[in-house]
């Protein structure tokens, strides 16, 4: 059995390595030569616990090769990005290019699986017309399925194995062949459906979460106006056995939740009203955070205050900045403050980014927490209070212990804190810096 995986990003690379670990000969392909060069040197280019060790193992077994061009195989997995355009429509150019790239290497009996998250009917309207260039009978001589990834960054290697898998073939034989391939390592249940339903399942999962987060963010805004503790209220509401409200935050990031709802909206804009308002609510949270920061720490522009920004990744304990609200917040804040940025996981060279926490908070008038990395939860406020110039901390994720930071001398504000508390906090901050 030989497998060719097209796209060696956050999903494609772990998938390729996982199949190689389970006895499949795998050829991994990426159009970025730098990625391929690193992998040929035995180095991963993404951050994922345990992935480097697993790569080392399969390289020694000679089950895995890399290149910029596909090779003949029994099965092909396409796992490439599907970003959104500026007008919020889906960009499936990578899927189109990847499908074209394998056409010269296809032979009778091949299985083609699209793992990329895509708008409904992409298999039917985009992938199959390209595969028809081979002149093979689609469904009888070439077998095609969609099987969306459903894993969480930071837990990929566990969830690839343990999570249930959705398989949507263009016919029963396509589905059965795909299920048999994934059974090599998937311990979860494999659910068979049609291709378009499989495409929608992934979109619905992430859109449900987006709508839920939008509700939490709206409650946080209402809490500031009405005057209640939104975090405590959510915790108490979730004590109900049929309630599971997500947490508010500075916005929604990542390639899934921040993008997938737009795919549904694009397919039926006159009907997707709840989806649209939820997406715009979450997309508006960075501006909300920036305006709150300006209320907390007014800046006259001539002598900009220093703000230590903690976190660039879209969620905790990963290096992924795709669609990260933290990146947008930093962009909007640059014209108002002197930013000193720290993220222990992100390696990218970004203006104002510091190598250590101490460098980021040194002389800062305020600390803005945008990502819930474990490293931030472990900060000792008593140690850093002497390094900062001001004592204000704005926590958009409820990362740190409110009481510990307050006792250390910080003026603590969390997203969703009532406006009356905000006024008191600003007054206290002004007195403190005097």
C-alpha positions in Angstrom: 0.0 0.0 0.0 1.4 3.4 -1.0 -0.2 6.7 -0.1 0.6 10.2 -1.4 -0.4 13.1 0.8 -0.6 16.6 -0.8 -0.1 19.4 1.6 2.2 19.1 4.7 0.7 21.7 7.0 -1.0 21.4 10.4 -3.1 18.4 9.3 -1.4 16.9 6.3 2.0 16.3 8.0 0.6 14.6 11.1 -1.7 12.5 8.9 1.3 11.4 6.7 3.4 10.6 9.7 0.5 8.7 11.3 -0.1 6.5 8.3 3.7 5.8 8.0 3.8 4.8 11.6 1.1 2.2 10.9 2.8 0.5 8.0 1.8 2.5 5.0 4.5 3.7 2.6 3.9 7.5 2.4 5.1 10.2 0.0 4.4 13.7 1.4 4.2 16.6 -1.0 4.3 20.3 -0.4 4.7 23.2 -2.9 6.9 25.1 -0.4 10.5 23.9 -0.9 11.6 25.2 2.5 9.1 22.9 4.2 10.3 20.0 2.2 13.9 20.8 2.9 13.3 20.9 6.6 11.4 17.6 6.6 14.2 16.0 4.5 16.6 17.1 7.3 14.3 15.5 9.8 12.9 18.7 11.3 9.2 19.6 11.6 8.0 23.1 10.8 5.0 23.2 13.0 4.6 22.9 16.7 2.7 19.8 17.9 3.5 17.7 21.0 5.1 14.4 20.1 5.2 15.0 16.3 9.0 15.4 16.1 9.5 12.1 18.0 7.1 10.3 15.7 8.8 11.7 12.6 12.1 10.5 13.9 10.6 7.0 14.2 9.1 6.8 10.8 12.2 8.2 9.1 14.2 5.4 10.6 11.7 2.9 9.3 12.1 4.4 5.8 8.3 4.5 5.5 8.1 8.2 4.7 9.6 10.3 1.9 9.1 14.0 0.9 9.1 16.0 -2.3 7.6 18.9 -4.2 6.1 16.7 -6.8 3.5 13.9 -6.4 4.3 10.2 -7.1 2.2 7.3 -8.2 0.4 5.7 -5.3 -2.7 3.6 -4.5 -4.4 6.4 -2.7 -4.0 10.2 -2.6 -5.0 12.5 0.3 -5.4 16.2 -0.4 -5.0 18.3 2.7 -4.4 21.9 1.6 -5.6 25.2 3.0 -8.9 26.7 2.0 -8.8 30.3 3.1 -11.4 33.0 2.6 -11.1 35.9 0.2 -11.4 39.5 1.4 -15.1 39.4 0.4 -15.6 36.3 2.7 -16.0 33.9 -0.1 -14.2 30.6 -0.2 -10.8 30.4 -1.9 -10.5 26.8 -3.2 -7.5 27.5 -5.5 -5.2 25.3 -3.4 -7.7 22.4 -3.8 -7.9 23.0 -7.5 -4.1 23.1 -7.9 -3.6 20.1 -5.7 -6.1 18.0 -7.7 -4.6 19.1 -11.0 -1.1 18.1 -9.6 -2.1 14.4 -9.1 -3.9 13.9 -12.4 -0.7 12.9 -14.3 0.0 10.3 -11.6 -3.4 8.6 -11.3 -4.0 5.1 -12.5 -7.0 2.8 -12.6 -8.3 1.8 -9.2 -6.9 4.8 -7.3 -8.6 6.4 -4.3 -8.7 10.2 -3.9 -9.6 11.7 -0.6 -10.1 15.3 0.1 -9.5 16.2 3.8 -9.5 20.0 3.3 -12.5 21.8 4.8 -14.5 23.0 1.9 -17.9 24.6 0.9 -20.7 22.1 0.1 -20.5 20.4 -3.3 -16.8 21.0 -3.7 -16.3 17.3 -4.5 -19.1 17.3 -7.0 -18.5 20.7 -8.6 -14.7 21.2 -8.3 -12.8 18.0 -7.7 -14.6 15.5 -10.0 -14.6 17.7 -13.1 -10.8 17.9 -12.8 -10.4 14.1 -12.2 -12.5 13.5 -15.4 -9.5 14.8 -17.3 -8.0 11.3 -16.7 -10.8 9.7 -18.9 -11.2 7.1 -16.1 -14.8 6.2 -15.1 -15.3 8.2 -11.8 -16.8 5.8 -9.2 -15.8 2.7 -11.1 -12.2 3.2 -12.0 -11.4 6.2 -9.7 -12.9 6.4 -6.3 -13.4 9.7 -4.5 -14.4 10.7 -1.0 -14.4 13.6 1.4 -13.2 12.9 5.0 -12.8 16.1 6.9 -10.2 16.4 9.7 -11.8 16.9 13.1 -8.8 17.4 15.4 -7.7 20.0 17.9 -4.2 21.6 17.6 -2.1 20.5 20.5 -3.9 17.2 20.7 -3.6 16.1 17.1 -1.8 12.8 17.5 -4.3 11.6 20.1 -7.4 12.9 18.3 -6.4 11.5 14.9 -6.6 8.1 16.5 -9.4 8.4 19.0 -11.9 10.7 17.3 -14.8 9.4 15.2 -14.2 9.8 11.5 -16.7 11.0 8.8 -16.4 9.5 5.4 -18.4 10.7 2.5 -17.9 8.9 -0.8 -19.4 9.6 -4.2 -20.6 6.1 -4.0 -20.6 3.1 -1.6 -17.4 1.6 -2.9 -15.6 4.9 -2.5 -16.8 5.2 1.1 -15.8 1.6 1.9 -12.3 1.9 0.4 -11.8 5.2 2.4 -13.0 3.6 5.6 -10.7 0.7 5.2 -7.7 3.0 4.7 -8.4 5.0 7.9 -9.1 1.9 9.9 -5.3 1.4 9.9 -5.0 3.8 12.8 -8.5 5.2 13.7 -9.9 3.7 16.9 -13.0 5.9 16.8 -16.2 5.0 14.9 -16.1 5.6 11.2 -19.4 7.0 9.9 -20.3 6.6 6.2 -22.4 9.2 4.4 -22.4 11.0 1.0 -19.8 13.5 0.0 -21.9 16.7 0.3 -23.2 15.7 3.7 -19.7 15.0 4.9 -18.6 18.5 3.7 -21.5 20.0 5.7 -20.8 18.0 8.9 -17.5 19.8 9.4 -18.9 23.2 8.6 -21.8 22.6 11.0 -19.6 21.5 13.9 -17.5 24.6 13.7 -20.4 27.0 13.0 -22.2 25.6 16.1 -19.1 26.6 18.1 -18.9 30.0 16.5 -22.5 30.8 17.2 -22.0 29.6 20.8 -18.9 31.9 21.3 -20.8 34.8 19.7 -23.5 34.3 22.4 -20.9 34.3 25.1 -19.3 37.5 23.7 -22.7 39.2 23.5 -23.3 38.2 27.1 -19.9 39.8 28.0 -20.9 43.0 26.4 -24.3 43.0 28.2 -22.5 42.2 31.5 -20.6 45.4 31.2 -23.8 47.4 30.7 -26.0 45.6 33.2 -23.4 44.9 35.9 -23.0 41.1 36.5 -20.1 38.7 36.4 -20.4 37.0 33.0 -17.8 34.4 33.8 -19.5 33.3 37.0 -22.9 33.4 35.3 -21.7 31.1 32.4 -20.2 28.7 34.9 -23.4 28.5 36.9 -25.6 28.2 33.8 -23.4 25.3 32.6 -24.3 23.5 35.8 -27.6 22.7 34.0 -27.3 19.3 32.4 -28.4 20.5 29.0 -26.5 23.8 28.8 -22.9 24.2 27.5 -22.1 27.9 26.9 -18.6 28.6 25.7 -16.4 31.4 27.0 -16.1 35.0 25.8 -12.8 36.3 24.4 -11.1 38.7 22.1 -12.4 37.1 19.0 -12.3 33.7 17.2 -9.2 32.5 15.3 -7.8 29.5 13.6 -8.5 28.1 10.1 -11.7 26.4 11.2 -14.1 28.3 13.4 -13.2 31.7 12.0 -13.6 30.6 8.4 -16.0 27.7 8.0 -19.3 29.6 8.8 -18.6 31.8 5.8 -18.7 28.7 3.6 -22.2 28.0 4.7 -23.2 31.6 4.4 -21.8 31.7 0.8 -24.0 28.8 -0.2 -27.2 30.3 1.1 -26.8 34.0 2.2 -30.5 34.7 2.4 -31.1 31.9 4.8 -27.9 31.9 7.0 -29.0 34.9 9.2 -27.9 33.5 12.6 -24.6 32.4 11.1 -23.9 35.8 9.6 -24.7 37.8 12.8 -22.6 35.4 14.9 -19.7 35.7 12.5 -19.8 39.5 12.5 -20.1 39.5 16.3 -16.9 37.5 16.7 -15.1 39.4 13.9 -16.0 42.6 15.8 -14.4 41.6 19.1 -10.8 42.8 18.3 -12.2 46.3 17.8 -14.1 46.0 21.0 -10.9 45.0 22.9 -9.0 47.9 21.3 -11.6 50.4 22.3 -11.6 49.0 25.9 -7.8 49.2 26.0 -8.1 52.9 25.0 -10.6 53.5 27.8 -8.4 51.8 30.3 -5.1 53.5 29.2 -5.7 56.8 27.4 -2.8 57.8 25.2 -2.3 61.4 23.9 -0.3 60.2 20.9 2.7 62.4 21.5 4.2 60.2 24.2 2.6 56.8 23.6 2.2 54.5 26.6 3.9 51.1 26.5 1.7 48.0 26.4 3.0 44.5 27.0 1.0 42.2 24.7 1.0 38.6 25.8 0.0 36.2 23.1 -0.2 36.1 19.3 -1.5 32.6 18.7 -5.2 32.1 18.2 -5.4 29.7 21.2 -3.3 28.5 24.0 -0.2 26.3 23.8 0.2 26.3 20.0 2.1 28.5 17.5 -0.7 28.9 15.0 -1.6 32.5 14.2 -4.0 31.8 11.3 -7.0 34.3 11.6 -5.8 35.1 15.2 -7.7 37.9 16.8 -4.6 38.8 18.7 -2.8 39.7 15.4 -5.7 42.0 14.4 -5.7 43.6 17.9 -1.9 44.2 17.6 -2.4 45.8 14.2 -5.1 48.2 15.5 -3.1 49.1 18.6 0.1 50.0 16.9 -1.2 53.5 16.1 -2.0 54.2 19.8 0.7 52.5 21.8 4.3 51.4 21.9 3.9 47.6 21.8 6.2 45.0 23.4 5.0 41.6 22.4 5.8 38.1 23.8 4.6 34.7 22.7 6.6 31.7 23.9 5.3 29.5 21.0 5.4 31.8 18.0 8.7 32.0 16.3 7.8 34.5 13.5 9.7 37.8 13.3 7.1 40.4 14.2 7.6 44.1 14.9 7.9 44.7 18.7 8.2 41.0 19.5 10.5 40.2 22.4 12.4 37.0 23.2 11.4 36.9 26.9 8.6 37.8 29.1 10.9 40.1 31.1 11.8 42.1 28.0 8.1 42.4 27.0 6.9 43.8 30.4 9.9 45.9 31.2 8.7 49.5 31.7 5.2 48.6 30.4 2.3 50.8 31.5 -0.1 48.0 31.0 -0.3 44.3 30.3 -2.7 42.9 27.7 -3.3 39.2 27.7 -4.7 37.8 24.5 -3.8 34.1 24.5 -4.3 31.5 27.2 -0.9 29.9 27.1 0.0 27.9 30.2 3.1 30.0 30.6 1.0 33.0 31.3 -1.0 31.2 33.9 2.2 30.5 35.8 3.5 34.1 35.9 4.2 35.2 39.5 2.7 38.7 39.7 4.8 39.5 42.8 8.0 39.1 40.7 6.9 41.2 37.7 5.2 44.1 39.6 8.7 45.7 40.1 9.5 45.4 36.4 6.5 47.2 34.9 6.0 50.9 35.1 2.3 50.8 35.5 0.2 48.2 37.3 -2.7 47.7 34.9 -3.6 44.3 33.5 -6.4 43.7 30.9 -7.1 39.9 30.7 -9.3 39.1 27.7 -9.2 35.3 28.4 -9.5 35.2 32.2 -6.1 33.5 32.2 -4.5 34.7 35.5 -5.8 34.5 39.0 -7.6 37.7 39.7 -7.0 37.6 43.5 -3.3 36.8 43.3 -2.7 39.7 40.8 -4.8 42.1 42.8 -3.0 41.2 46.0 0.4 41.7 44.2 -0.7 45.3 43.5 -2.0 45.1 40.0 -5.2 46.8 38.8 -7.0 43.8 37.2 -9.6 44.1 34.5 -11.2 41.1 32.7 -13.2 41.2 29.5 -16.9 41.5 30.5 -16.3 43.4 33.7 -19.1 46.0 34.4 -18.5 49.6 33.3 -18.8 50.8 36.9 -15.8 48.7 37.8 -14.0 50.0 34.7 -14.5 53.6 35.9 -13.2 52.7 39.4 -10.3 50.8 37.8 -9.3 53.8 35.6 -9.5 56.1 38.6 -7.3 53.7 40.6 -4.8 53.4 37.8 -4.5 57.2 37.4 -3.9 57.5 41.2 -1.4 54.7 41.0 0.7 56.2 38.3 0.7 59.6 40.0 
